[in-house]
């Protein structure tokens, strides 16, 4: 959260970021579904959804840093490194980059270790777990609502990661495992696209971190 932006501007920026990331997740899920149904099987098409995951990982930090324009990157960066919420966003972006990069390498056959197929599922699980502890700002009511919404998102993304891991482990014997993780990714996309910052978000009040501190010390 930055002092150079109003709560309304921060709410709008957050909503837009959720919408865009949700749209990207939906397109990833759609491409993965078409490929599971034996469409988009050309050599180039196999890079479509891993490439989009990479783009998602690049988009989030770029979006954050460019909110005040190219000339304000230095100021924004100084705010980001002091803000736990934005640091979490950057960590999520790194996890998306790791997932996309591992999937690209898997398709190029440049990375031969068996662990490569587990990078994307592990990244989804980690992102989901981060959403469970995601820092929120605003009035107590707004923080409580945001925490619940992000935990729903986190639970679905963790489930998508676990189901993707199940596909990696057992799809040769159970072809139907190609579909459940895609369904969960569609649900995650829907939750992101329909997310709206509650009234009171980013207004003077408290953060989810301070709420946790208060409850643990009570």
C-alpha positions in Angstrom: 0.0 0.0 0.0 1.4 3.4 -1.0 0.7 6.8 0.5 0.8 8.4 -2.9 -2.4 6.7 -4.0 -5.9 7.1 -2.6 -7.9 4.1 -1.2 -10.1 4.3 -4.3 -7.2 4.1 -6.6 -5.7 1.2 -4.7 -9.0 -0.7 -4.8 -9.4 -0.1 -8.5 -5.8 -1.2 -9.2 -6.2 -4.3 -7.1 -9.5 -5.2 -8.8 -8.0 -4.8 -12.2 -5.0 -7.0 -11.3 -7.3 -9.7 -10.1 -9.4 -9.5 -13.3 -6.4 -9.8 -15.6 -4.7 -12.6 -13.7 -8.1 -14.4 -13.6 -8.5 -14.0 -17.3 -5.0 -15.4 -17.9 -5.8 -18.4 -15.7 -9.0 -19.0 -17.6 -7.2 -18.9 -21.0 -4.5 -21.3 -19.5 -7.3 -23.7 -18.4 -9.0 -23.4 -21.8 -5.8 -24.2 -23.7 -5.0 -27.1 -21.4 -8.5 -28.5 -21.8 -8.3 -28.3 -25.6 -5.0 -30.1 -25.5 -6.4 -32.8 -23.2 -9.1 -33.3 -25.8 -6.4 -33.8 -28.4 -6.7 -30.3 -30.0 -3.9 -27.8 -30.4 -1.3 -30.6 -30.7 1.1 -28.8 -33.0 4.7 -28.4 -31.9 4.3 -24.6 -31.4 0.9 -25.0 -29.6 2.4 -27.0 -26.8 4.1 -23.9 -25.6 0.9 -21.8 -25.4 -0.2 -22.3 -21.8 3.3 -22.5 -20.3 4.1 -19.3 -22.1 0.9 -17.6 -20.8 1.9 -18.7 -17.2 5.3 -17.0 -17.8 3.5 -13.9 -19.0 1.3 -13.9 -15.9 4.5 -14.0 -13.8 5.9 -11.0 -15.6 2.7 -9.1 -15.6 2.2 -8.8 -11.9 5.4 -7.1 -10.9 5.4 -4.9 -14.0 1.8 -3.8 -13.3 2.8 -2.9 -9.7 5.9 -1.1 -10.6 4.4 0.9 -13.5 1.3 2.1 -11.6 2.8 5.6 -11.3 4.5 5.5 -14.8 8.1 4.7 -15.8 9.3 7.8 -13.9 7.9 6.5 -10.7 9.4 3.1 -10.6 12.0 4.0 -8.1 9.5 5.5 -5.7 7.2 2.5 -6.2 10.0 0.0 -5.6 10.9 1.7 -2.3 7.3 1.3 -1.2 7.1 -2.3 -2.4 10.1 -3.5 -0.5 8.5 -2.1 2.8 5.1 -3.5 2.1 4.4 -7.2 3.0 1.4 -7.4 0.7 3.5 -6.4 -2.3 6.3 -8.6 -1.4 3.8 -11.5 -1.4 2.7 -10.5 -4.8 6.3 -10.5 -6.1 6.8 -14.0 -4.5 3.7 -15.2 -6.3 5.0 -13.8 -9.6 8.3 -15.7 -9.1 6.4 -18.9 -8.5 4.4 -18.4 -11.7 7.7 -17.7 -13.6 9.2 -20.9 -12.1 6.1 -22.9 -13.2 6.0 -21.5 -16.7 9.7 -21.9 -17.2 9.7 -25.5 -16.0 6.9 -26.4 -18.3 8.6 -24.7 -21.3 11.8 -26.6 -20.5 9.9 -29.9 -20.2 8.5 -29.4 -23.7 12.0 -28.5 -25.2 13.5 -31.6 -23.5 16.3 -29.5 -22.2 15.5 -30.4 -18.6 15.6 -34.2 -18.2 15.2 -34.5 -14.4 11.9 -36.2 -13.4 11.3 -33.4 -10.9 10.6 -30.9 -13.7 7.0 -32.1 -14.0 6.4 -31.3 -10.3 7.5 -27.6 -10.4 4.2 -26.3 -11.7 2.1 -28.2 -9.3 4.3 -27.2 -6.4 4.2 -23.6 -7.5 0.4 -23.6 -7.6 0.2 -25.1 -4.1 2.7 -22.5 -2.8 0.7 -19.7 -4.4 -2.5 -21.0 -2.8 -0.9 -21.3 0.6 0.4 -17.7 0.3 -3.2 -16.6 -0.3 -4.2 -18.1 3.0 -1.8 -15.7 4.8 -2.1 -12.8 2.3 -1.8 -9.4 4.0 -4.9 -7.2 3.7 -5.4 -3.6 4.5 -8.4 -1.5 5.5 -11.1 -1.3 8.1 -11.6 -4.4 10.3 -14.8 -5.4 8.3 -13.0 -5.0 5.0 -10.0 -7.0 6.1 -12.2 -9.8 7.4 -14.0 -10.0 4.1 -10.8 -9.9 2.0 -9.2 -12.6 4.1 -12.2 -15.0 3.6 -12.2 -14.3 -0.2 -8.5 -14.9 -0.6 -8.7 -18.1 1.4 -11.4 -19.4 -0.9 -9.1 -18.5 -3.8 -6.1 -20.1 -2.1 -8.0 -23.4 -1.3 -9.0 -23.8 -5.0 -5.5 -23.1 -6.3 -4.0 -25.5 -3.8 -6.5 -28.1 -4.9 -5.6 -27.4 -8.6 -1.9 -27.9 -7.7 -2.6 -31.2 -5.9 -4.7 -32.5 -8.8 -2.0 -31.4 -11.3 0.4 -33.4 -9.2 -1.9 -36.4 -9.3 -2.0 -36.1 -13.1 1.8 -36.1 -13.3 2.0 -39.2 -11.0 -0.9 -41.4 -12.4 -2.2 -40.2 -15.7 -0.6 -43.0 -17.6 -3.0 -45.4 -15.8 -5.9 -43.0 -15.3 -6.4 -40.7 -18.4 -9.3 -38.9 -16.7 -6.8 -37.2 -14.3 -6.0 -34.8 -17.2 -9.2 -32.9 -16.4 -9.8 -32.2 -12.6 -6.9 -29.7 -12.2 -8.2 -27.8 -15.3 -11.6 -27.6 -13.7 -10.2 -26.2 -10.5 -8.2 -23.7 -12.5 -11.4 -22.5 -14.2 -12.9 -22.1 -10.7 -9.9 -20.2 -9.5 -10.1 -17.9 -12.6 -13.8 -17.3 -11.9 -13.0 -16.3 -8.2 -10.3 -13.9 -9.4 -12.4 -12.3 -12.1 -15.4 -11.8 -9.9 -13.3 -10.5 -6.9 -14.0 -7.0 -5.8 -12.2 -5.2 -3.0 -14.7 -4.6 -0.2 -15.8 -1.1 0.9 -13.2 0.1 3.4 -10.3 -1.7 1.8 -7.0 0.2 2.0 -8.6 2.8 4.3 -7.2 3.6 7.7 -8.0 0.8 10.1 -5.8 -2.3 10.3 -4.2 -5.1 8.4 -4.7 -8.8 8.5 -1.1 -9.1 9.9 -2.0 -6.8 12.8 -5.2 -8.8 13.4 -3.2 -12.0 13.6 -0.7 -10.3 16.0 -3.5 -9.1 18.2 -5.3 -12.4 18.3 -2.1 -14.3 19.1 -1.2 -12.0 21.9 -4.7 -12.1 23.4 
